[in-house]
């Protein structure tokens, strides 16, 4: 199974800041990586697929990069609605696996 | 609009069985492979399994293999998850989702249904 390791597991940032979350795969997954946002009590929401392609309706403040084993999600100009938990997920092979999540909190 | 609505969750005794449903609307259900994902309280997301668009194949996480069965009825636009021999560690919110396994703009999640396994 492919292990997905996210870091940090949590971070605190101020409104208006830019933050970067990293996701590492235990083996190469090309660009078969997605990012999700989850707010408390809600279902995950798809942000990015194919490592860098924004889902329809997702603002350009979200950006993803990477291929192979190293990926990043950057959120610029943090707003109150961006404070949530973010997950990466590989779909290179079954079983699909998720990173452990990064909780972005308000400083 | 595209919608997935789960149901069937509840409080269940250990060792019992439960069947969850996910009703799809707003898209051609029979053309999409579907997934179940679960999330234990305060924990991250765990993929449970997939069923192919035509029901011809399924694949499960090792942690649920042998106890969980995914099925679908393409005439009723409904996805199912049969859970047998429930254990306390199966306590989670169960989500159905579309297109988690491809580079797709069509990824969609349901709102989830909560299962609590407790005596």
Interface residues (C-beta under 8 A of the other chain):
Chain A: X1 X31 X32 X34 X36 X38 X42 X43 X44 X45 X46 X49 X50 X53 X55 X56 X87 X89 X91 X94 X95 X96 X97 X98 X99 X100 X101
Chain B: X35 X44 X45 X46 X47 X50 X59 X60 X61 X62 X95 X100 X101 X102 X103 X104 X105 X107 X108 X109 X110 X111 X112
